[in-house]
Amino acid sequence: KSLSTFPPPQHSTAGTQTIFVRSTKRNFKSLRKAVCSSHTRGLKTKFPESFDDPTIHPVLECDWHDYLSNKNKELKGEVWQYSGCLMSFANGQLLGDERKLSIHNYFSFHRPQALYKALAEEYYTSNLRSTGHTFVYMDIESGGEAFGRLLFELFSDVCPKTCKNFKTLCSGEAGLSKSNLELSYKGSIFHRVLPNGWLQGRDISPERKGIGGESIYGPTFEDENFVVSHNKRGILGMVNQGAHSNSSQFYITLQPTSWMDHKYVAFGQLVEGTEVLKRLEAVPTYNERPKQNCKIAACGVFEP
């Protein structure tokens, strides 16, 4: 499991192979990981004296886009047009995707695609489960058009109280608050969009004006901690109106926003839904408010 990216390690051995692969379950992009894993480990088994153990770094969808962007700047050239979901290196030199790796390795493998698909899904599922974290989803639509799904990982070991609030508002299991407000994100909207800044939403009050909201603990609850940094796109955090005023509103960062550290409680990250986030960021706005409602059509707990 790797939720961050690293540059390919440098070795002097002639047979060093390093692979970075984007992993998603629903689109089975991690199928490529299974194919390449089979190739590289097969080479190590057949030619143990010629090849080091392969180094494979599976990364989640959002981190893959960050890694690819950094590689575009570092390697330039043909990498500017790189559109694959896997990047393989031999002795620190870029080979390309799984097809280029197959060409590079003269020893070929013939296994059914169904096997690779099953291995990929099993690996991705076990990868998510091994974190011990909670996962939630939100299906987004705008103007009656389905945008797709956002899948979040909640750092429930770091911010258990904040994550419980968010998870419960996604599932709707708390029912009504003491003030007779439905404690659910379903049907709520994103009321603020700042391109290259953040998205803001989840005012669950009936007015949906972006100034209301309520937590499962009461009107507000305290800042749990500031351990999670706003160091990349896709960080999930609680909106507040000052210290210890968290309720139901939250934001998703659209770039690193270190100025938010120690001011707002971050408690999760986006793991799937890169294109959905791009579409939300690009919606037409007036005074930072989307001209068409961007609504959470459905939400809940995701079981890997």
C-alpha positions in Angstrom: 0.0 0.0 0.0 1.3 3.5 -0.8 -0.8 6.6 -0.5 2.1 8.8 -1.7 4.6 8.6 -4.5 8.3 8.2 -4.6 10.9 8.6 -7.4 12.1 5.3 -8.9 15.1 4.0 -6.8 18.5 4.0 -8.5 20.3 0.7 -8.7 23.4 -0.5 -10.5 22.0 -4.0 -11.1 21.2 -4.5 -14.8 17.9 -6.2 -13.9 16.1 -3.6 -11.7 12.5 -3.0 -12.5 10.3 -0.4 -10.8 6.6 0.1 -11.4 4.1 2.9 -10.4 0.5 2.0 -11.0 -2.8 3.8 -10.4 -5.2 1.6 -8.6 -9.0 1.9 -8.7 -11.6 -0.8 -8.1 -14.6 0.2 -10.1 -12.7 0.8 -13.4 -10.2 -2.0 -12.7 -7.3 0.2 -13.6 -5.3 -1.9 -11.2 -5.6 -4.8 -13.7 -2.4 -3.3 -15.2 -0.8 -3.8 -11.8 -1.6 -7.5 -11.9 -0.3 -7.9 -15.4 3.0 -6.1 -14.6 3.4 -7.8 -11.3 3.1 -11.2 -13.1 5.7 -10.1 -15.7 8.3 -8.8 -13.3 8.0 -11.5 -10.7 8.0 -14.1 -13.5 11.3 -12.7 -14.7 12.8 -12.8 -11.2 11.7 -16.4 -10.8 13.0 -17.6 -14.2 16.2 -15.5 -14.1 17.0 -15.0 -10.4 20.7 -14.1 -11.0 19.8 -11.4 -13.6 17.0 -9.5 -11.9 16.4 -7.9 -8.5 13.1 -8.2 -6.8 10.7 -5.9 -8.6 9.6 -2.7 -6.8 5.9 -2.0 -7.3 4.2 1.2 -5.9 0.4 1.1 -6.3 -1.0 4.6 -5.7 -4.6 5.7 -5.4 -6.3 7.7 -8.2 -5.7 11.3 -6.9 -2.1 10.6 -5.9 -1.4 9.1 -9.4 -2.4 12.4 -11.0 -0.1 14.3 -8.7 2.7 11.8 -9.5 2.2 12.0 -13.2 2.1 15.8 -13.1 5.5 15.8 -11.3 6.9 13.3 -13.8 5.7 15.5 -16.7 7.8 18.4 -15.3 10.8 16.1 -14.5 11.1 14.0 -17.6 9.4 16.3 -20.2 9.6 15.1 -23.8 7.2 12.3 -24.6 5.9 12.2 -21.0 3.9 15.4 -21.6 1.6 13.3 -23.7 1.6 10.3 -21.3 -2.0 9.1 -20.7 -1.5 5.6 -19.3 -2.4 4.5 -15.8 0.9 2.7 -15.2 4.5 3.8 -15.5 7.4 1.3 -15.5 11.1 1.9 -15.2 14.1 -0.3 -15.8 17.4 0.8 -14.1 15.8 4.2 -13.6 14.9 4.6 -17.3 11.3 5.1 -18.3 9.9 2.1 -20.3 6.2 3.1 -20.4 3.0 1.3 -19.7 2.3 -2.4 -19.4 2.5 -2.9 -23.1 6.0 -1.3 -23.3 7.1 -3.5 -20.4 5.9 -6.6 -22.2 7.9 -5.6 -25.3 10.9 -4.9 -23.2 10.8 -8.3 -21.5 11.4 -10.9 -24.1 10.1 -13.6 -21.8 6.3 -13.5 -22.3 3.4 -14.7 -20.2 0.0 -16.0 -21.3 -2.6 -15.9 -18.6 -6.3 -15.2 -19.0 -7.5 -11.6 -18.5 -10.2 -12.8 -16.1 -7.4 -13.9 -13.8 -5.7 -10.6 -13.9 -9.0 -8.8 -13.3 -9.7 -10.9 -10.3 -6.2 -10.4 -8.9 -6.5 -6.7 -9.4 -9.8 -6.3 -7.7 -8.7 -8.5 -4.8 -5.5 -6.4 -4.4 -7.3 -3.1 -4.5 -9.9 -4.2 -2.0 -7.3 -5.6 0.5 -5.4 -2.4 0.1 -8.3 -0.3 1.2 -9.2 -2.7 4.0 -5.7 -2.8 5.3 -5.8 0.9 6.2 -8.5 0.2 8.9 -10.1 3.5 7.8 -13.7 4.4 7.0 -14.7 5.1 3.4 -17.8 7.1 2.3 -19.1 8.0 -1.1 -21.2 10.9 -2.6 -22.9 10.7 -6.0 -23.0 14.2 -7.5 -25.4 15.7 -10.0 -25.8 19.2 -11.5 -28.7 20.5 -13.5 -30.2 16.9 -13.6 -26.9 15.5 -15.1 -25.0 12.9 -13.1 -21.4 13.9 -12.6 -20.3 10.7 -11.0 -19.0 9.6 -7.6 -16.6 11.0 -5.0 -15.0 8.4 -2.8 -13.4 9.6 0.4 -11.1 7.9 2.9 -11.7 9.1 6.5 -8.7 9.1 8.8 -10.8 7.6 11.6 -7.7 6.7 13.7 -6.5 10.3 13.7 -9.8 12.2 14.0 -12.4 9.6 15.3 -15.0 12.1 16.5 -14.8 14.3 13.4 -14.9 11.2 11.1 -17.9 9.8 13.0 -19.8 13.0 12.4 -19.1 13.0 8.7 -19.8 9.2 8.3 -23.1 9.5 10.1 -24.2 12.5 8.0 -23.4 10.5 4.9 -25.4 7.5 6.1 -28.2 9.5 7.5 -28.5 7.0 10.4 -28.9 9.7 13.1 -32.3 10.8 11.8 -33.5 14.1 13.1 -31.6 16.5 15.5 -33.2 18.1 18.6 -34.0 21.1 16.4 -35.9 18.8 14.0 -33.2 19.1 11.3 -32.5 16.0 9.1 -29.0 15.0 9.8 -28.0 13.9 6.3 -26.0 15.2 3.4 -28.3 13.7 0.9 -30.0 16.5 -1.2 -27.6 19.2 0.1 -25.5 21.3 -2.3 -22.1 22.7 -2.9 -22.8 26.4 -2.4 -19.3 27.8 -3.0 -16.6 27.0 -5.6 -13.2 28.8 -5.7 -11.1 27.4 -8.6 -7.6 26.6 -7.5 -8.8 27.0 -3.9 -11.5 24.8 -2.6 -15.1 23.5 -2.9 -17.5 24.2 0.0 -20.8 22.7 0.8 -23.0 20.5 2.9 -25.1 23.1 4.6 -27.9 20.7 5.7 -30.2 23.4 6.9 -33.5 23.8 4.9 -32.4 27.2 3.6 -29.2 25.9 2.0 -27.7 29.4 2.0 -24.2 28.2 3.2 -24.5 29.8 6.6 -26.2 26.9 8.5 -25.6 23.4 9.5 -25.6 21.1 12.5 -23.5 18.2 13.7 -24.6 14.9 15.2 -23.3 16.1 18.6 -25.4 19.3 18.6 -25.1 22.7 16.8 -21.3 22.6 16.9 -18.4 20.5 18.3 -14.8 21.2 19.1 -11.7 21.2 16.9 -10.3 17.6 17.4 -6.7 18.2 16.3 -4.7 19.6 13.4 -2.6 16.6 12.6 -3.6 16.2 9.0 -1.9 18.7 6.7 -3.6 20.5 3.7 -0.6 19.5 1.6 -2.3 18.4 -1.7 -5.5 18.5 -3.8 -8.4 16.5 -2.5 -8.0 17.0 1.3 -11.3 16.9 3.2 -11.8 19.2 6.1 -14.4 20.9 8.3 -15.6 24.5 7.7 -15.8 26.6 10.8 -16.6 30.1 11.9 -13.8 30.3 14.4 -12.3 27.9 16.9 -14.4 25.0 18.0 -17.4 25.7 15.7 -17.5 22.7 13.4 -21.0 21.5 12.3 -21.8 19.8 9.0 -20.2 22.1 6.4 -16.9 20.9 4.9 -14.5 21.6 2.0 -12.4 19.8 -0.5 -9.1 21.4 -1.4 -8.3 22.0 -5.1 -4.6 22.6 -4.4 -2.2 22.5 -1.4 -3.5 25.1 1.1 -1.0 25.1 3.9 -2.5 28.4 5.3 -5.4 26.2 6.4 -3.2 24.1 8.7 -3.9 24.8 12.4 -7.0 26.8 11.5 -9.3 24.1 10.0 -9.5 20.4 10.9 -8.6 18.1 8.0 -9.8 14.5 8.5 -9.8 12.7 5.1 -8.9 12.6 1.5 -10.4 11.9 -1.9 -9.3 8.6 -3.3 -11.6 8.3 -6.3 -13.4 10.9 -8.4 -10.6 13.0 -9.9 -12.7 13.8 -13.0 -15.8 14.5 -10.9 -13.8 17.0 -8.9 -12.5 18.7 -12.1 -16.1 19.1 -13.3 -17.2 20.6 -10.0 -14.3 23.0 -10.1 -15.2 24.1 -13.6 -19.0 24.8 -13.1 -20.0 28.4 -14.0 -20.4 30.6 -10.9 -21.7 34.0 -9.8 -20.0 35.4 -6.7 -18.5 32.0 -6.1 -21.9 30.3 -6.0 -22.7 27.8 -8.8 -25.3 29.0 -11.2 -26.9 25.5 -11.3 -27.2 23.5 -8.1 -24.5 20.9 -7.6 -26.3 18.4 -5.5 -25.5 15.3 -3.5 -28.0 12.9 -5.1 -27.0 10.0 -2.9 -24.4 9.2 -0.2 -23.4 6.5 2.3 -20.7 4.3 3.7 -18.6 2.4 1.2 -17.6 -1.1 2.1 -14.4 -2.2 0.2 
